[in-house]
Amino acid sequence: MLLALVPLFNEDMAVHAYSIFTQKDNFFLDPMMQGTRQNDGAAAVYGLEMIEEMGIETISEDCEIFVSLSNISVFSDVAGQCSAPHDRIVFLIDNTIPPVEMYIKRLRELKEMGYKLAIRKLAVSDFENYSEVLKLMDYVLLNNRKIAIDKAKIYFGKIYPNIRLVAGNISDMETFERLKASGGYELYEGEFYRVPVTRGNVEISPLKVNYIALMNSVNSENFDLADVADIIGRDPALTISLLEMVNRMTINSGITTIRHAAAMLGQKELRKWINTAVVKEMYADKPGEITRLSLLRAKFAEFLAEPFQMQARQEELFLMGLVSVLDVILEKSMEEALEKVKVTGDVSRALTAGEGPLASILELVKQYESANWQEVTRLLLLANVEVSVVNDLYFKSLQWYRQLMYGREE
């Protein structure tokens, strides 16, 4: 089983929902699954299984969750598969569900149970045929690259004014800004939030300069604990975070100074904490999903060290994930961004050229988060790594992120 979360944003670039993308079987590794056995377990809704296993709060505090239904699983006992509040679940269907009475009746039943509905992959020529289905929809996802989305928006505004429109498959911030300016869309989906907007010589704020200096200091081969502690002491947010962390470690003695707190952690743990804490602060003026993406990439890459036989390089993999969106944060090319934080060696090679021993893990992490399952399975085949192992590690990364950001164990 492969599962990934893809964010949907509102016009303020705040995450309003997540879509769970799943693949039950690894067709790339087992081509026979495309034959007579491909419908085994087809009634199961694997997005619901993920929510039930992890708890909906692990995935999101208050966002809606889009979960795909097939033409078979739409008839399954969805309420029995997941105990999450019905109004948080949006069932996502596509054109494999025909606009005939038995499906329309089932969609009405799901609405009566309190679930929301969405549809995607409709061609313009399908709009009229799907009129009875569209009357039941809460959302319609419009593919920005495949249809004239602005004309479709006018059509739905006239015929189905209560449907909320999702502009999908947006590749860059320029397209997002254009669609936002035209109005009429509730949500936006695509990789645009991960693509850097390079605007030439962008000034880096004084606060970010301090954070960059701190990252440079702790990632040098031998850094001085006292110097690092002094830099932390200039930032209230980092100071509070450090003291809260170290106080949980102390039993009989309190922390007397910031230097004392730094010494309690030691070099290895202090480096890891600073890299994580600094990213959270430095990315604070960007969409929250960027911080989440950075931290999830870091932990996922670190977890992947073991199945990829790279246990000795866990710290490098963690750092690689953390700074993998630095180009987005600093609005510079990755080469320029890495010069600012002085990341070199194999981490730099992986991020700038896609080369070196760490590059395969970075590529796997990126393909996984985009739900590009065919490429994911190809990479796992080359590495001789089981799908189930990687999926479990992704779950663990989500749980780690939840604990880090909200202090909750699931």
Secondary structure, DSSP 8 states (H G I E B T S, - for coil): -EEEEEEEE-TTS-EEEEEEEEESS-TTT-GGGGTTTTTTTTT--HHHHHHHHH-HHHH-SS-EEEEE--TTGGGS-HHHH--S-GGGEEEEE-TTS-SSHHHHHHHHHHHHTT-EEEE----GGGTTTTHHHHTT-SEEEEETTTS-HHHHHHHHHHH-TT-EEEEEEE-SHHHHHHHHHH---SEEEESGGGS----SS----HHHHHHHHHHHHHTSSS--HHHHHHHHTT-HHHHHHHHHHHHTT-SS----SHHHHHHHHHHHHHHHHHHHHHHHHHTTTS-HHHHHHHHHHHHHHHHHTTTTT-GGGHHHHHHHHHGGGHHHHHTS-HHHHHHHHT--HHHHHHHHHS-STTHHHHHHHHHHHTT-HHHHHHHHHHHT--HHHHHHHHHHHHHHHHHHHH----
